[in-house]
Amino acid sequence: MWLDHPEHGELPAKRLIDCVFALAPNGRILHFHVEQMEIVNGSDGTRFHLQDTAANPERAHCQIIPPVVNAFPQRARGDRTP
């Protein structure tokens, strides 16, 4: 899974329930929600395209714990690893 972020480009991502976590280049884990993005399932896997929409108001208290950092896919020789 990958998140297309307007500032950071393509980032490895994980989805947990309605939360989408992405690993920023500086190692920070970014936290978004499905209503904030377009979700495209293609031959290269699921891609999340961040949109200019806010999370639902009830998400303000979201307490989902993100996956461990080493669970994010890594780039290897230009290939995507699920």
C-alpha positions in Angstrom: 0.0 0.0 0.0 1.2 3.5 -0.8 0.0 7.0 0.0 0.5 9.7 -2.6 1.2 12.7 -0.4 1.3 16.2 -1.9 4.3 17.3 0.0 6.3 14.1 0.5 5.4 12.1 -2.7 4.9 8.4 -2.6 5.0 7.0 1.0 4.7 3.4 2.3 1.3 3.1 4.0 -0.8 0.7 6.2 -4.5 0.7 6.7 -6.0 -0.3 10.1 -9.8 -0.1 10.2 -10.6 3.4 8.8 -7.1 4.8 9.7 -4.3 5.1 7.1 -0.8 5.4 8.4 2.1 6.5 6.2 5.8 6.7 6.9 7.2 10.2 6.2 10.8 10.5 5.0 11.9 11.8 8.4 10.6 8.7 10.1 7.4 10.3 11.4 4.2 8.3 11.2 1.4 10.3 9.6 -2.2 9.5 10.5 -5.1 10.1 8.1 -8.6 8.6 7.7 -10.3 7.0 4.7 -12.7 9.9 4.1 -9.7 12.1 3.5 -8.6 10.2 0.4 -9.4 8.5 -2.8 -8.6 4.8 -2.7 -7.5 3.1 -5.9 -6.9 -0.6 -6.2 -4.6 -1.3 -9.1 -2.2 -3.9 -10.4 0.5 -2.5 -8.1 -1.7 -2.7 -5.0 -3.8 -0.2 -3.1 -2.9 3.5 -3.5 -4.3 6.2 -1.3 -4.5 9.7 -2.9 -4.8 12.4 -0.2 -7.6 14.8 -1.0 -8.4 18.3 0.3 -11.0 17.1 2.7 -11.1 17.1 6.5 -11.5 14.0 8.7 -15.0 13.5 10.1 -15.5 15.4 13.4 -15.7 12.2 15.5 -12.1 11.3 14.4 -10.8 14.1 16.6 -10.3 11.6 19.5 -9.1 8.7 17.4 -6.8 6.6 19.6 -5.8 3.9 17.1 -2.2 2.9 17.7 -0.1 2.9 14.5 1.7 -0.3 13.3 5.3 -0.7 14.1 7.7 1.2 11.7 9.4 -1.9 10.4 5.9 -3.2 9.1 6.0 -0.5 6.4 7.0 -1.7 2.9 10.5 -0.7 1.7 11.7 0.2 -1.7 14.1 -2.4 -3.2 15.7 -1.9 -6.6 12.7 0.3 -7.6 10.2 -2.5 -6.9 7.3 -2.3 -4.4 7.3 -4.8 -1.7 3.8 -5.4 -0.2 
